[in-house]
């Protein structure tokens, strides 16, 4: 059973930074795509950033230039470095990994709140 444990969320003022971590219980080499999603109150969950096994990254337009996704294969951990945070970045952030078979797994979510 794959488990993803997220950490690093919290309350930060606008313009501040946070780094989210997502630790997997098995090697992340098993997964083709690793991503971060977020869900704001009353809104649908949306893709924020994704990183492939080859290291290619994609970002939502709203976070380009501010967020950076990365991975540490030795630690089985995926990161999301968030800078220049805005109140509209507030939401629950979820880690997601997708295997080569297409099966995906979700973390429990971590709350990020950006105050103005």
N, C-alpha and C positions, 0 to 999 in steps of 0.2 A: 504494500500500500504506500503510495507516494503522499508525503505530507510537505506542505510549504508553510514555513513559519515566517511571517512578516514582522518587521519592527522598524522603528524610526519615525513614526508619525508623531504628531503633537500640535501644539498651538504656537504659531509664529506670526510676527508682524509682517505686514506687506513690505516687500523688498528683501525679506530674509531668505534663509536657505534651510533645507532639510535634506537628509539622505535616507532613503528607504532601503531596507535590505530584505531579501527573500531567500531564506535558507531551505534547500531541499534535502530530504532524507536519503536521497539516492543521487548518484552522479548526474549532473546536468548534461553530460554528454548524451544521455538517453533522450534528450529533448531537442527537437529541431528549432523550435521557436520559443523564446521566453518574452513575456510581455507584461506591461503594467496597464491596468485599466483603472478608471475612477468612476464613481457614481455620486453625483451631487443630489441633495434632497429634491425629490419630485422629478428627477431626470433619469434618463436611461443610462446604463453603464456604457462608457465610451473608451475606446482605445487611446492611450496616452503615448505609449512608446513600445517598440518591440525590437528585439535583437535576435538574429538568426545564429545558427551554429557557426556560420562562416564569419560572423562579426558584423554583418550588415545591419544597419539600424534604420528605423522609420519612426517618425514623430507626428503627432497631431499638429496641425498648423498653429494651434493656440499655444503650444509649448516649445516650438522650434526656437533654438537659440538660448533657451532657458533651462531645459531639462536634458539630462544625458543618461542614457541607459548603458550599463556595462555588466560584465560578468567576471567572476573569478572561478574558473573551473576547479582549481585545487580546493576551494572552500565550498564548492557546490552552491554558490550564492550569486544572486542577481541583484543589481543595485539600480536605484533611480536617484540621481543627484538632481535636486530641484533648487534653482536659484531665481532671484528676482521674483519671488512668489507674489501672487496677486490674490485678492479675496475670491475671485472666480475660480481659483484653483482648489478651493475648499471642497472636500468630499471624502468618501471612503475609497482608499486606494487598494486595489487587489492585484496580487501577483498571479500570473497564469503561465503555465508551461504546456507545450503541445508536443506530443511524441511523433515519431515518424509514421505511426499508424493513424494519426489524426486525433487520437484520444488526448484530451486536455484535462488539466487539474488546476484547481483554484486554491489560493490561500484564503485565510479567514478575513482578511481586510484590516487595514489600519487607518485610523482617522487622521486627516490633515485639516487643520483649521487655520485660515489666514485672516487675521484681523486687519481692518483698515486704519 
